[in-house]
Amino acid sequence: MAYLETLLKIKNNQKQRNLSANQRYLNVKRAYSCLNSAMIKDKTILLCDDIITTGSTLSECADILIHAGAANVFCVTLASTLLD
């Protein structure tokens, strides 16, 4: 098991702090890209983030990794907050 940088932020999007759930979803859409799909092909990825509010960022990043060839993506966060 090893730590690997797998995603690159390619969009200068606004901070999520004051956005609604729908705005957060749109804000992270196409904001990241897979660095090297050959590196993650058929691998199980553990995606780590500091906090989950709506799940928009984790969902977008997991989708990118799956579409790039990852077999599975599991997510873990340090903190959680609720946002309607």
N, C-alpha and C positions, 0 to 999 in steps of 0.2 A: 504494500500500500504506500502511496506517495502523494504528496501535495503537488498539484499541477495547476498553473493558470490556464483556464479553459475558455474564458470569455473576455471579450474586449468591448469596452463601452465606445460606441461609434456615433452617438447622438448627444449633443450638449442639451439635455433636457432640463427642465426646471426642477427645483427641489420638491419633494412629495409632501412636505409638512402641512401645507395649508390647502391641499387639494381634496376634492371629494373622491369617493371610491371610483366613480366612472372616469374622472379626470386623471386619477392615478393610473388606471388601466391604459388610457390613451397616451399618457405621458411616457410610459416605458415601452410602448409598442415600437418595435424595430430599433431599440436603443442599444442593443448588444449584438455581438457577432461571435461565432465560434472561432477561436484562434487556429485550431488545427483539428479538423474532423478525423483524420487518420489516427490521431493520438487517443481519441475517445471511442472509436468504433468498437462496438460490442462490449464496452466497459460499463461497470456500475459506478455512477458518479454520486458523491455526497456533496450537495450544494449548501454552502453555509452563508448565512446573512445575520446581521446584528439584531434586527427586529422585524416582525411581521405585523402589518396593520390590515391590509386588504388581501395580501397574497399576490398582488399584481406583478411585482418584480420577480419573485420566485417563480411564479407561473410562466412568465415570459422567458426567463432564463432556462427553465426546465424544458419548455417547448423547443427552444433553439438547440439545446443539447440533444434532445431526442431526434429532432430532424437532422442533426449532424451525424447521427449514428449511434449514440449511446444506447445501451441495452436497457438501463434503468437509471432513474434519477431520484434520489431521496433528498429531502430538504430538512435542515435543522436551523433553528434560530436561538438566539440567547434570550430574547424577550418577545412578548406579544402584547398588543393593544387592540381594542375593538374599534372599528369605524363602520358606521352604517352607510 
